[in-house]
Amino acid sequence: MNPFSKYPGIHINGRFYSQSDLKAIENPAEKQSFLNDILSFASSLLSDSSHMVFRTSGSTGKPKEISFSKEAIHKSAKSTNEYFHLKKGKKAFLSLPLEYVAGKMMVARAIAGEYELVAVEPSLYPIESKSYFHFAPFTPHQFENILDEQLDLLPEDSTILLGGSSVSESLKQKIRQIPNSVYLGFGMTETLTHFALANLKSPSQTFELMPGAEIKINEHSTLSIRRFGINDSWLETTDVVEPVRKGFIWKGRKDNVINSGGVKLHPEEIEHDLAKYINYPFFVYGIEDDALGEKLVLFVEGEHNPNLSDANFSNKFSKPKQIVLLEAFKRTESGKIRRQATVQTWLQT
């Protein structure tokens, strides 16, 4: 049985679309619109099929398709709604593409919670005008742009959920200056978005598990996750974490580790150090080197050449051996930096 079939429809931008409305929509003018993407996905959720296919973003590898039961999608949607107290009468902002899990799950949550979506065409500056909403998911890139250029349009008592990439130290500092509650989700397509959340207003900023989520950590400190009714078998990840009460602290990804002269370096920890001195897009990467095996290289977007002569690092091996300035990084449609693709393009040129 499809658990979504019991819901009457979906509220979007002040209009209610019933199940019969969704089945009848055939307006050619809407075929390529963001609204039509939402309506099409909503119609698929409410249909008689038992499963749906989600596509990964491809930020860390080749994109792939994953099939989920509608029971799992419904359970995930209800869990987030309950955590953030989203229910009938509330409004949630949506400006994430419907190609990937984050946008799709907001549609599922709105149907399951019977609240309204304020839907705006996805962009890096998404809040077009003053409008009220209680909850909004954004990428860190989107939210930094909002704080820099659209802060007066952001409702002060709305709750923000960030996801899709890590949050820079500069963005964390800006978040501390606003009244909004801001969370960072930890998850992936395979877990139907977040299974753990970090409160970015909390000093610890540790990831606390969502109800029903279980984790285990192996001898290499990498994380495995399962969540009853969503992914019932253990899903192994390459995420290196440190266990704490109620959750974990994320250290980085095992497949990102750089072995430089026999010393293992976590790019994410180095980037945390560098964020104190660089306030524009950057990342570090290991490039093949005859002497070191891999050398640590800092890639910077734009024409900014950072001065790191007085920078303090966690250890002496964390200072980049080379700085590369690039006009623009390769990114996914949601704005995530495609590190490997960016580096490969640079190496080829």
N, C-alpha and C positions, 0 to 999 in steps of 0.2 A: 504493500500500500504506500502511496505517495503522501507523506505528512503535510505537504504544502497544499494539497487539493482541498483541505478544509477551510482555507482562507479565502475571503471574498475577492481580493485583488490587491492593488497597490496604489498608494497616494504619491503623486509626483507633482511638484510645483503648483500646488493648489488644486489639482484635479484628481479625481478618483477614477481609476481604470479597473473595471470589473473583469471577471474571468471572460465574460462574453465580449467585452470591449477588446481585450487582448487578442482574442481569436479572430476578431473582425478587422483589426487594423491592417489596411492595405494601401495607405496613402503613399504614393511613389515619392513625394517630396520629403518624406521622413526616412526614406530607406538608408541614407548615409548619415543621419543625424545621431548625436549622442543619445537623445531621447529614444530614438528607435532602437538603439542598441540595448538600452535598459528594458524597454517594453518587450523586445524579442527574448531577452534572457528571462524576464519575469514570466512570459508565456510558456517558455520551456520548463521552468520550475513548476508551474501549475499544471502542466500536461500529465498524461497518464504514464509516461516513461518512468522507470525506476532508477535510472542512473544518468549522470551527466559527465561530460569530459571537460577537464580544465587543462590549460597549457601553461608550462613554466615559462619564465621570462627569458631565460638563456643568459643571465648575467654571469653565472659561474660555470657554464657548460652549454652543450647543445640543447636547445629547447625540446621538450618532450610533452606528450599528452598523458594525462592520468585520469582514470575513471573513478567517480565517487558515487555511492548510493545517495539518494535524496534523503534517506534517514540520517546519514552522516552529515550532510550539508545542513539539515534542519537542526541537528543537535549542536553543531558548532555555532550556528546563528543564534540559537536560544541562549547558549552559554555566554556569548558576548553581550547580548541584550540584558541578561540578568546581572552581569558584572557591572555594567555601566548604567543600569536602571533605565533602559530604553524601552518605552512602551507606548501605547496609544496616547495621542496628544503631544508627543515629542516630535522634534524635527531633526533630521540628520543631513549634513551637507555631503554631497558627493561630486568630486571632480577628479576621479581616477578612471583610467580607461577600462572598458569592459572586457578587454582581451584577456586579462589576468585575474588571479584569484581575489585580490584585494577589492577591486571594483565589483566583481560578481558577488562576493560575500556580503557587501553592503546592501545589494538588492535583496538577497535572501533574508538578511536581518530585518529590513524594512517590512517585508511581507510577513515574516514570523512575529514581529513586534507590533504590526499594524500601525506604524507611525509614518510620517511623511518624509519623503526625500526632497531636498532642495538640490536639484541637479543642474550643474553648470559644466559646459564643455571643458574637458581636461586641458589644463595649461599650467605653465610654471608660475603664473600670477592668477590664481583661480577665483578669488573673491572679486566679482565684478562690481557689486553694488552693496549698499547697506541692507542686510537681511538677517533675520534672527534664526539661529539654529542652536540646538543643545549639544550636538556631538558632530565631530568631523574627523575623518581619516585623511592624512596627507603624507606625501613623501617628505623626508627631511629637507630636500631641495626646495619643494613647494613652500614648506612652512617658513624656511629662512627668508624666502622672497616676500612672504606675507608680512613677517615681522619687520622687514626692511622698508617695504613699499606700501603695504595695505593694512597696517596695524589698526588704523581708525575704523576699518570695516569688520574687524574680528570681534564678535560678541565676548565681553569680558568674562562671562560665567559659563562659556561653552567648554566642553572637555575635548581635548585633542588626542588623537591616537596616531603616532608616527610609525612607519614601517617601511620595509624595502631596502634599507641600508642603515649603516651606523650613523650616529649623531655626532657631529664635530664638537670640539670643546667650545668654539666660538658660538655655535647655536645653543649649547647648554647654558652659556652665560646669558644669552638673550632671553632664554626661557625663564631663568630665575628672576627676571625683571618684570614679568607679566603676571596678572592674577589668575590666568587659566590653569586648570589641571592638565598636565601633559604627560602622556605615557608613551613608552617605546615598546612595541610588540616584538616578540621573538617567535619566529615560525617560518613556514615555507609553504609552497603549494601543497606538498605532500601531507601537511598537517592542517590543511584548510585555514591558512593564516595562523595567527598567534596561539601558542599554547602556554606562553609565559609573558608577563608584563613587568616593566620597570617603571616606577614612578620617577620621572625626571626632576621632580621637585624634592625628592628625598635625597639626603646626603649619601646614602649607600648605593642607590641606583642599581640594586641587585634585581635579577629577574625572579619574580615569584610565580609559581606554577598556577595555572588556571585550574578550577575544580575538575577532577577526573584525570588530570595529567600525571603521568609517572615518568621518572627519569632514572637512568643508571649511567655510571661513568666507569669506563674501563681503565686498564693499567696505563694507557697512553693519554689519559685525561680527556678522551673524546666522549661526546654525549650521545646517548640513545634515548628515544622518546616513544611512548605509546599513550594512547588516550582512548578509553573505552567508548565504543560506538563511532569513533572517527577513524583512527588507525589502531586496530586491536593488536597487531603484531608489532614487535620492536622495530623501530626505524633507526638505523645507524646513521649518524651524521659525521662530518669532519670537523665539527666545532669543538674547540678545546675550551674547557670550562673548569672552574673551581667550585666545588660544592659548598653551599652554605645552608643554614636553616631555612626551610620553605622554598629553596630554589638554588640558584647558581649565579656566579659571576662569569661573564663571557670574556675569554682571553684572546680568541682569534680562531682562525681556521688552520687545521693541520696541513691542508694542501696549499696553504699560502706561506708556510714556514720557509725561511731562507737559510740555507746552510752556507755560511760564509767563513771560510778558514776553519771549519770544524765547530763553529759556534752557531747554534740554532737561534734565529731571530724571528719574532712574531711581528709582522708588519703592522698589525693593529695597535700593538703597544707602542711601537716607534711613532706611528702616526698620532697617537695620543700626546706624546712628548712634543712632536713638531707643531701640533695645533696651537701651542702657546706662542708660536712665533710666526705662523702662517695663517692668514684669514681669507684665503681664496682656495679653490679646488686643487687638491694634490693627492698623491698616493705614493707609496714606495713599493719597489718590486725587485726581485732577485734576477740579475742578468748574468749569463754564463761568463766566467772569467778563468783564464788559464792558471793564475796564481791562487785564487781564493776558492775556486769551484763556482761560487756565485758571489757577485758583488752587489752591495746595496745601492740602488739608484732611486733618487727622488724625481718624480715626474710632476711638473707644475703646469696648470692650465693658464694660458695667457702669457703676458710679457713680464710678469713679476719674477725677479731673481732674488730669492730670499737670502738674507745675510745670516748665516748660522754660526758665525765665529764665536759668539758668546752663548750659544744654546747649551742647555744642560740636558743630558740624556740619562736614562736609567742605567746604562752601562756604556763603556767606551766603544763597543762594537756597533752601537746604534746610530752613529753619525753617518749619513750617506756619503758614499765615495764619489758620486757624480750627481749633478743636477741637470735635468733635461727640461727645457721649456717647449711646450706644445701649444699650438693655436687653439685646439679644441680636443677634448677627450671623446672617445667613442662612448655612447650611452645607450641604454635601453629606452623604450618609449616612455617609461615611467621616470626616467631621469637618472637611473643608477649607472655608475661608471662601470664600463666593461674593461676591466684592467688588462686582461690578456689580449683582447683585440686591440686596445690602444698601444700596448707595447709591441705587438707583432707588426702593426702598421708602421710604427717608428723604426723598428729593426729593418723592415723591407725598404725604407726610404733612406 
